[in-house]
Amino acid sequence: MELENLTKEDFVRILTVPENALLKQHKALLETEGAEVEFTDGAVDEIANMAFLMNEQTENIGARRLHTIMEQLLEDISFNIPDMEDKKVVIDEAYVKEKFEDRIHSVDIDRFIL
């Protein structure tokens, strides 16, 4: 039996549904450093979209792709927390797109936008 590739919707569920969902883990980790991070619904959707597209374009590593995306997404924030005046950060769809625009072929993004 061959496993089906994860869909964008699967990635959204992995990010948000489990008790120890990936978004909750990363928010808690940044809270220990004094930062409060909020993800908009658009950001969650875009993170899932990026994971899906990256798995389509490169090696398909399934849900593990979300770990690398989250690390890359939050790397600058984590590094800059000590110097931030406002420790509350809202991550939205535009922020996610900006972080990954050079990693996704624009033709493919256009193809997946409905």
Summary of the structure (lengths in Angstrom):
residues: 114
radius of gyration: 14.5
end to end distance: 30.8
largest distance: 53.1
contacts: 297
relative contact order: 0.18
helix: 63%
strand: 7%
